[in-house]
Amino acid sequence: MSFTFDSKENAQRAADSNHLSYPIICLERNTIYKLIFNLGSPITMIIDKTGKIRFIKSGSSEDEPAINKITDSLYSKKIEILLSEN
């Protein structure tokens, strides 16, 4: 899911143009900062089935190969571990 302080119309337009299939939730800017612990954006979180935050990372990269490497080597493994837990 994604949080934004943009209007619902702008968020929907961005989701449609980028073919995003996950929910985009429009909130007040202060509410978003509380949810992301004032870490800045973007924030990547992996949350387990019980709602416990298991991984959190702040920031991004303009380097697409680096993003893919991080996603494949880090996030995928963490997600697989969480899914295999009882």
N, CA, C and O atoms as a Tinker XYZ file with bonds, in Angstrom:
   344  protein
     1  N      0.838000   -1.161000    0.000000    73     2
     2  CA     0.000000    0.000000    0.000000    64     1     3
     3  C      0.883000    1.223000    0.000000    63     2     4     5
     4  O      2.080000    1.141000    0.276000    81     3
     5  N      0.299000    2.336000   -0.305000    73     3     6
     6  CA     1.024000    3.596000   -0.341000    64     5     7
     7  C      0.176000    4.676000    0.308000    63     6     8     9
     8  O     -1.050000    4.674000    0.189000    81     7
     9  N      0.843000    5.603000    0.999000    73     7    10
    10  CA     0.178000    6.759000    1.576000    64     9    11
    11  C      0.584000    7.996000    0.793000    63    10    12    13
    12  O      1.731000    8.106000    0.360000    81    11
    13  N     -0.334000    8.918000    0.607000    73    11    14
    14  CA    -0.022000   10.183000   -0.046000    64    13    15
    15  C     -0.846000   11.291000    0.567000    63    14    16    17
    16  O     -1.931000   11.061000    1.102000    81    15
    17  N     -0.315000   12.495000    0.479000    73    15    18
    18  CA    -1.095000   13.656000    0.911000    64    17    19
    19  C     -1.715000   14.346000   -0.292000    63    18    20    21
    20  O     -2.329000   15.403000   -0.153000    81    19
    21  N     -1.559000   13.757000   -1.475000    73    19    22
    22  CA    -2.222000   14.270000   -2.679000    64    21    23
    23  C     -3.723000   14.021000   -2.600000    63    22    24    25
    24  O     -4.189000   13.223000   -1.786000    81    23
    25  N     -4.464000   14.705000   -3.444000    73    23    26
    26  CA    -5.902000   14.484000   -3.513000    64    25    27
    27  C     -6.183000   13.084000   -4.064000    63    26    28    29
    28  O     -5.330000   12.478000   -4.712000    81    27
    29  N     -7.384000   12.585000   -3.797000    73    27    30
    30  CA    -7.759000   11.265000   -4.320000    64    29    31
    31  C     -7.703000   11.241000   -5.837000    63    30    32    33
    32  O     -7.311000   10.238000   -6.434000    81    31
    33  N     -8.094000   12.339000   -6.457000    73    31    34
    34  CA    -8.091000   12.411000   -7.927000    64    33    35
    35  C     -6.661000   12.311000   -8.470000    63    34    36    37
    36  O     -6.403000   11.559000   -9.409000    81    35
    37  N     -5.730000   13.075000   -7.874000    73    35    38
    38  CA    -4.329000   13.012000   -8.318000    64    37    39
    39  C     -3.712000   11.648000   -8.046000    63    38    40    41
    40  O     -2.959000   11.126000   -8.869000    81    39
    41  N     -4.030000   11.073000   -6.895000    73    39    42
    42  CA    -3.505000    9.752000   -6.554000    64    41    43
    43  C     -4.020000    8.704000   -7.536000    63    42    44    45
    44  O     -3.259000    7.845000   -7.982000    81    43
    45  N     -5.290000    8.769000   -7.869000    73    43    46
    46  CA    -5.862000    7.807000   -8.812000    64    45    47
    47  C     -5.258000    7.968000  -10.203000    63    46    48    49
    48  O     -4.973000    6.984000  -10.885000    81    47
    49  N     -5.069000    9.217000  -10.613000    73    47    50
    50  CA    -4.463000    9.488000  -11.917000    64    49    51
    51  C     -3.039000    8.918000  -11.971000    63    50    52    53
    52  O     -2.656000    8.312000  -12.973000    81    51
    53  N     -2.255000    9.105000  -10.907000    73    51    54
    54  CA    -0.897000    8.562000  -10.849000    64    53    55
    55  C     -0.922000    7.041000  -10.847000    63    54    56    57
    56  O     -0.111000    6.404000  -11.520000    81    55
    57  N     -1.846000    6.455000  -10.096000    73    55    58
    58  CA    -1.959000    4.997000  -10.043000    64    57    59
    59  C     -2.315000    4.432000  -11.417000    63    58    60    61
    60  O     -1.745000    3.431000  -11.853000    81    59
    61  N     -3.256000    5.081000  -12.091000    73    59    62
    62  CA    -3.661000    4.612000  -13.420000    64    61    63
    63  C     -2.526000    4.734000  -14.431000    63    62    64    65
    64  O     -2.286000    3.813000  -15.212000    81    63
    65  N     -1.828000    5.866000  -14.417000    73    63    66
    66  CA    -0.770000    6.081000  -15.413000    64    65    67
    67  C      0.442000    5.196000  -15.161000    63    66    68    69
    68  O      1.200000    4.910000  -16.088000    81    67
    69  N      0.639000    4.754000  -13.909000    73    67    70
    70  CA     1.775000    3.885000  -13.582000    64    69    71
    71  C      1.367000    2.428000  -13.388000    63    70    72    73
    72  O      2.184000    1.603000  -12.979000    81    71
    73  N      0.115000    2.112000  -13.677000    73    71    74
    74  CA    -0.407000    0.736000  -13.580000    64    73    75
    75  C     -0.174000    0.132000  -12.196000    63    74    76    77
    76  O      0.261000   -1.013000  -12.077000    81    75
    77  N     -0.465000    0.904000  -11.158000    73    75    78
    78  CA    -0.284000    0.431000   -9.789000    64    77    79
    79  C     -1.511000   -0.354000   -9.360000    63    78    80    81
    80  O     -2.644000    0.084000   -9.562000    81    79
    81  N     -1.279000   -1.510000   -8.769000    73    79    82
    82  CA    -2.400000   -2.373000   -8.386000    64    81    83
    83  C     -2.617000   -2.417000   -6.873000    63    82    84    85
    84  O     -3.521000   -3.103000   -6.395000    81    83
    85  N     -1.803000   -1.696000   -6.129000    73    83    86
    86  CA    -1.953000   -1.704000   -4.677000    64    85    87
    87  C     -2.756000   -0.483000   -4.228000    63    86    88    89
    88  O     -2.873000    0.492000   -4.969000    81    87
    89  N     -3.310000   -0.538000   -3.013000    73    87    90
    90  CA    -4.118000    0.590000   -2.541000    64    89    91
    91  C     -3.270000    1.828000   -2.265000    63    90    92    93
    92  O     -2.154000    1.726000   -1.756000    81    91
    93  N     -3.803000    2.983000   -2.602000    73    91    94
    94  CA    -3.189000    4.269000   -2.293000    64    93    95
    95  C     -4.150000    5.003000   -1.373000    63    94    96    97
    96  O     -5.298000    5.268000   -1.730000    81    95
    97  N     -3.661000    5.325000   -0.186000    73    95    98
    98  CA    -4.495000    5.930000    0.847000    64    97    99
    99  C     -4.118000    7.405000    0.981000    63    98   100   101
   100  O     -2.955000    7.737000    1.210000    81    99
   101  N     -5.092000    8.271000    0.838000    73    99   102
   102  CA    -4.877000    9.714000    0.921000    64   101   103
   103  C     -5.127000   10.182000    2.352000    63   102   104   105
   104  O     -6.207000    9.982000    2.906000    81   103
   105  N     -4.101000   10.813000    2.942000    73   103   106
   106  CA    -4.167000   11.268000    4.327000    64   105   107
   107  C     -3.574000   12.662000    4.447000    63   106   108   109
   108  O     -2.926000   13.151000    3.521000    81   107
   109  N     -3.795000   13.290000    5.574000    73   107   110
   110  CA    -3.160000   14.569000    5.872000    64   109   111
   111  C     -1.653000   14.346000    6.037000    63   110   112   113
   112  O     -1.219000   13.291000    6.499000    81   111
   113  N     -0.874000   15.342000    5.659000    73   111   114
   114  CA     0.584000   15.246000    5.729000    64   113   115
   115  C      1.063000   14.868000    7.142000    63   114   116   117
   116  O      1.932000   14.008000    7.281000    81   115
   117  N      0.511000   15.494000    8.186000    73   115   118
   118  CA     0.935000   15.201000    9.564000    64   117   119
   119  C      0.653000   13.754000    9.951000    63   118   120   121
   120  O      1.446000   13.132000   10.659000    81   119
   121  N     -0.466000   13.221000    9.493000    73   119   122
   122  CA    -0.813000   11.829000    9.779000    64   121   123
   123  C      0.197000   10.894000    9.123000    63   122   124   125
   124  O      0.628000    9.912000    9.729000    81   123
   125  N      0.571000   11.199000    7.889000    73   123   126
   126  CA     1.554000   10.359000    7.197000    64   125   127
   127  C      2.881000   10.370000    7.949000    63   126   128   129
   128  O      3.485000    9.315000    8.143000    81   127
   129  N      3.344000   11.543000    8.375000    73   127   130
   130  CA     4.611000   11.612000    9.104000    64   129   131
   131  C      4.569000   10.795000   10.386000    63   130   132   133
   132  O      5.569000   10.183000   10.760000    81   131
   133  N      3.432000   10.778000   11.059000    73   131   134
   134  CA     3.304000    9.934000   12.252000    64   133   135
   135  C      3.424000    8.462000   11.887000    63   134   136   137
   136  O      4.077000    7.695000   12.595000    81   135
   137  N      2.798000    8.067000   10.786000    73   135   138
   138  CA     2.825000    6.665000   10.368000    64   137   139
   139  C      4.218000    6.202000    9.935000    63   138   140   141
   140  O      4.552000    5.025000   10.065000    81   139
   141  N      5.022000    7.123000    9.426000    73   139   142
   142  CA     6.364000    6.743000    8.962000    64   141   143
   143  C      7.446000    7.195000    9.943000    63   142   144   145
   144  O      8.623000    7.278000    9.592000    81   143
   145  N      7.032000    7.483000   11.168000    73   143   146
   146  CA     7.963000    7.808000   12.251000    64   145   147
   147  C      8.855000    9.001000   11.925000    63   146   148   149
   148  O      9.993000    9.069000   12.391000    81   147
   149  N      8.349000    9.939000   11.131000    73   147   150
   150  CA     9.083000   11.142000   10.729000    64   149   151
   151  C     10.420000   10.831000   10.063000    63   150   152   153
   152  O     11.362000   11.615000   10.177000    81   151
   153  N     10.515000    9.702000    9.371000    73   151   154
   154  CA    11.765000    9.298000    8.734000    64   153   155
   155  C     11.964000    9.906000    7.350000    63   154   156   157
   156  O     13.038000    9.748000    6.770000    81   155
   157  N     10.984000   10.584000    6.813000    73   155   158
   158  CA    11.082000   11.075000    5.444000    64   157   159
   159  C     10.475000   10.065000    4.499000    63   158   160   161
   160  O      9.842000    9.102000    4.932000    81   159
   161  N     10.662000   10.278000    3.223000    73   159   162
   162  CA    10.044000    9.358000    2.270000    64   161   163
   163  C     10.973000    9.135000    1.093000    63   162   164   165
   164  O     11.851000    9.962000    0.847000    81   163
   165  N     10.813000    8.067000    0.371000    73   163   166
   166  CA     9.839000    7.011000    0.649000    64   165   167
   167  C     10.297000    6.109000    1.788000    63   166   168   169
   168  O     11.477000    6.059000    2.136000    81   167
   169  N      9.350000    5.414000    2.343000    73   167   170
   170  CA     9.592000    4.432000    3.397000    64   169   171
   171  C      9.146000    3.076000    2.862000    63   170   172   173
   172  O      8.075000    2.950000    2.269000    81   171
   173  N      9.972000    2.080000    3.076000    73   171   174
   174  CA     9.598000    0.710000    2.739000    64   173   175
   175  C      9.477000   -0.054000    4.049000    63   174   176   177
   176  O     10.403000   -0.067000    4.860000    81   175
   177  N      8.318000   -0.694000    4.252000    73   175   178
   178  CA     8.090000   -1.496000    5.452000    64   177   179
   179  C      7.621000   -2.884000    5.049000    63   178   180   181
   180  O      6.858000   -3.055000    4.098000    81   179
   181  N      8.096000   -3.866000    5.797000    73   179   182
   182  CA     7.554000   -5.214000    5.680000    64   181   183
   183  C      6.883000   -5.503000    7.016000    63   182   184   185
   184  O      7.514000   -5.463000    8.072000    81   183
   185  N      5.597000   -5.794000    6.945000    73   183   186
   186  CA     4.789000   -6.020000    8.139000    64   185   187
   187  C      4.291000   -7.454000    8.123000    63   186   188   189
   188  O      3.749000   -7.914000    7.118000    81   187
   189  N      4.473000   -8.168000    9.237000    73   187   190
   190  CA     4.067000   -9.569000    9.266000    64   189   191
   191  C      2.559000   -9.711000    9.444000    63   190   192   193
   192  O      1.832000   -8.721000    9.537000    81   191
   193  N      2.109000  -10.951000    9.488000    73   191   194
   194  CA     0.679000  -11.248000    9.555000    64   193   195
   195  C      0.010000  -10.692000   10.804000    63   194   196   197
   196  O     -1.198000  -10.456000   10.811000    81   195
   197  N      0.793000  -10.482000   11.862000    73   195   198
   198  CA     0.224000   -9.979000   13.116000    64   197   199
   199  C      0.242000   -8.459000   13.185000    63   198   200   201
   200  O     -0.231000   -7.879000   14.162000    81   199
   201  N      0.785000   -7.802000   12.155000    73   199   202
   202  CA     0.859000   -6.352000   12.138000    64   201   203
   203  C      2.158000   -5.798000   12.685000    63   202   204   205
   204  O      2.317000   -4.581000   12.778000    81   203
   205  N      3.103000   -6.679000   13.054000    73   203   206
   206  CA     4.388000   -6.247000   13.594000    64   205   207
   207  C      5.312000   -5.818000   12.446000    63   206   208   209
   208  O      5.459000   -6.536000   11.457000    81   207
   209  N      5.933000   -4.637000   12.592000    73   207   210
   210  CA     6.889000   -4.174000   11.586000    64   209   211
   211  C      8.156000   -5.014000   11.726000    63   210   212   213
   212  O      8.791000   -5.019000   12.781000    81   211
   213  N      8.518000   -5.719000   10.665000    73   211   214
   214  CA     9.685000   -6.591000   10.689000    64   213   215
   215  C     10.886000   -5.981000    9.983000    63   214   216   217
   216  O     12.021000   -6.396000   10.215000    81   215
   217  N     10.644000   -4.997000    9.122000    73   215   218
   218  CA    11.728000   -4.342000    8.383000    64   217   219
   219  C     11.257000   -2.947000    8.014000    63   218   220   221
   220  O     10.102000   -2.753000    7.634000    81   219
   221  N     12.167000   -1.963000    8.129000    73   219   222
   222  CA    11.841000   -0.600000    7.728000    64   221   223
   223  C     13.088000    0.044000    7.131000    63   222   224   225
   224  O     14.189000   -0.086000    7.667000    81   223
   225  N     12.897000    0.732000    6.025000    73   223   226
   226  CA    13.994000    1.410000    5.346000    64   225   227
   227  C     13.485000    2.744000    4.817000    63   226   228   229
   228  O     12.392000    2.825000    4.258000    81   227
   229  N     14.289000    3.789000    4.999000    73   227   230
   230  CA    13.955000    5.111000    4.504000    64   229   231
   231  C     14.857000    5.448000    3.335000    63   230   232   233
   232  O     16.043000    5.116000    3.343000    81   231
   233  N     14.298000    6.112000    2.323000    73   231   234
   234  CA    15.088000    6.576000    1.188000    64   233   235
   235  C     14.893000    5.736000   -0.048000    63   234   236   237
   236  O     14.280000    4.669000   -0.013000    81   235
   237  N     15.428000    6.241000   -1.144000    73   235   238
   238  CA    15.308000    5.534000   -2.418000    64   237   239
   239  C     16.580000    5.740000   -3.214000    63   238   240   241
   240  O     17.538000    6.347000   -2.738000    81   239
   241  N     16.575000    5.231000   -4.419000    73   239   242
   242  CA    17.719000    5.350000   -5.313000    64   241   243
   243  C     17.209000    5.610000   -6.717000    63   242   244   245
   244  O     16.193000    5.051000   -7.130000    81   243
   245  N     17.907000    6.448000   -7.442000    73   243   246
   246  CA    17.566000    6.699000   -8.845000    64   245   247
   247  C     18.138000    5.612000   -9.751000    63   246   248   249
   248  O     17.821000    5.555000  -10.939000    81   247
   249  N     18.981000    4.753000   -9.185000    73   247   250
   250  CA    19.680000    3.726000   -9.943000    64   249   251
   251  C     18.816000    2.466000   -9.997000    63   250   252   253
   252  O     18.777000    1.696000   -9.038000    81   251
   253  N     18.125000    2.258000  -11.121000    73   251   254
   254  CA    17.190000    1.131000  -11.233000    64   253   255
   255  C     17.846000   -0.227000  -10.997000    63   254   256   257
   256  O     17.257000   -1.052000  -10.299000    81   255
   257  N     19.037000   -0.505000  -11.541000    73   255   258
   258  CA    19.667000   -1.801000  -11.219000    64   257   259
   259  C     19.908000   -1.978000   -9.721000    63   258   260   261
   260  O     19.776000   -3.083000   -9.195000    81   259
   261  N     20.259000   -0.895000   -9.040000    73   259   262
   262  CA    20.458000   -0.990000   -7.592000    64   261   263
   263  C     19.150000   -1.293000   -6.883000    63   262   264   265
   264  O     19.111000   -2.098000   -5.952000    81   263
   265  N     18.085000   -0.649000   -7.324000    73   263   266
   266  CA    16.765000   -0.905000   -6.736000    64   265   267
   267  C     16.371000   -2.366000   -6.930000    63   266   268   269
   268  O     15.918000   -3.019000   -5.989000    81   267
   269  N     16.542000   -2.876000   -8.139000    73   267   270
   270  CA    16.208000   -4.274000   -8.418000    64   269   271
   271  C     17.048000   -5.227000   -7.583000    63   270   272   273
   272  O     16.544000   -6.235000   -7.090000    81   271
   273  N     18.333000   -4.909000   -7.423000    73   271   274
   274  CA    19.217000   -5.764000   -6.628000    64   273   275
   275  C     18.759000   -5.796000   -5.173000    63   274   276   277
   276  O     18.706000   -6.863000   -4.561000    81   275
   277  N     18.429000   -4.630000   -4.618000    73   275   278
   278  CA    17.949000   -4.570000   -3.240000    64   277   279
   279  C     16.645000   -5.340000   -3.103000    63   278   280   281
   280  O     16.471000   -6.124000   -2.169000    81   279
   281  N     15.740000   -5.115000   -4.028000    73   279   282
   282  CA    14.445000   -5.798000   -3.978000    64   281   283
   283  C     14.620000   -7.305000   -4.030000    63   282   284   285
   284  O     14.044000   -8.034000   -3.223000    81   283
   285  N     15.417000   -7.768000   -4.985000    73   283   286
   286  CA    15.600000   -9.211000   -5.147000    64   285   287
   287  C     16.374000   -9.839000   -3.993000    63   286   288   289
   288  O     16.013000  -10.916000   -3.520000    81   287
   289  N     17.432000   -9.176000   -3.539000    73   287   290
   290  CA    18.294000   -9.798000   -2.532000    64   289   291
   291  C     17.826000   -9.586000   -1.104000    63   290   292   293
   292  O     18.116000  -10.412000   -0.239000    81   291
   293  N     17.118000   -8.514000   -0.834000    73   291   294
   294  CA    16.747000   -8.213000    0.537000    64   293   295
   295  C     15.268000   -8.395000    0.799000    63   294   296   297
   296  O     14.882000   -9.204000    1.643000    81   295
   297  N     14.448000   -7.668000    0.100000    73   295   298
   298  CA    13.014000   -7.726000    0.362000    64   297   299
   299  C     12.437000   -9.099000    0.069000    63   298   300   301
   300  O     11.660000   -9.626000    0.864000    81   299
   301  N     12.806000   -9.681000   -1.059000    73   299   302
   302  CA    12.259000  -10.991000   -1.414000    64   301   303
   303  C     12.598000  -12.024000   -0.354000    63   302   304   305
   304  O     11.741000  -12.820000    0.029000    81   303
   305  N     13.838000  -12.025000    0.127000    73   303   306
   306  CA    14.237000  -12.992000    1.155000    64   305   307
   307  C     13.471000  -12.755000    2.453000    63   306   308   309
   308  O     13.009000  -13.708000    3.081000    81   307
   309  N     13.332000  -11.502000    2.857000    73   307   310
   310  CA    12.607000  -11.204000    4.090000    64   309   311
   311  C     11.150000  -11.611000    3.978000    63   310   312   313
   312  O     10.577000  -12.154000    4.922000    81   311
   313  N     10.553000  -11.352000    2.831000    73   311   314
   314  CA     9.157000  -11.722000    2.623000    64   313   315
   315  C      9.004000  -13.246000    2.649000    63   314   316   317
   316  O      8.063000  -13.760000    3.252000    81   315
   317  N      9.916000  -13.968000    2.002000    73   315   318
   318  CA     9.858000  -15.434000    2.004000    64   317   319
   319  C      9.984000  -15.983000    3.427000    63   318   320   321
   320  O      9.272000  -16.917000    3.796000    81   319
   321  N     10.882000  -15.410000    4.221000    73   319   322
   322  CA    11.045000  -15.852000    5.608000    64   321   323
   323  C      9.752000  -15.629000    6.394000    63   322   324   325
   324  O      9.298000  -16.515000    7.118000    81   323
   325  N      9.167000  -14.442000    6.247000    73   323   326
   326  CA     7.936000  -14.140000    6.974000    64   325   327
   327  C      6.792000  -15.059000    6.545000    63   326   328   329
   328  O      6.005000  -15.516000    7.375000    81   327
   329  N      6.711000  -15.324000    5.243000    73   327   330
   330  CA     5.642000  -16.203000    4.761000    64   329   331
   331  C      5.805000  -17.639000    5.234000    63   330   332   333
   332  O      4.819000  -18.364000    5.369000    81   331
   333  N      7.047000  -18.060000    5.488000    73   331   334
   334  CA     7.276000  -19.446000    5.917000    64   333   335
   335  C      7.052000  -19.638000    7.402000    63   334   336   337
   336  O      6.948000  -20.774000    7.865000    81   335
   337  N      6.973000  -18.533000    8.177000    73   335   338
   338  CA     6.720000  -18.642000    9.609000    64   337   339
   339  C      5.281000  -19.077000    9.867000    63   338   340   341
   340  O      4.379000  -18.785000    9.082000    81   339
   341  N      5.088000  -19.763000   10.954000    73   339   342
   342  CA     3.741000  -20.207000   11.327000    64   341   343
   343  C      2.930000  -19.085000   11.876000    63   342   344
   344  O      1.771000  -19.281000   12.241000    81   343
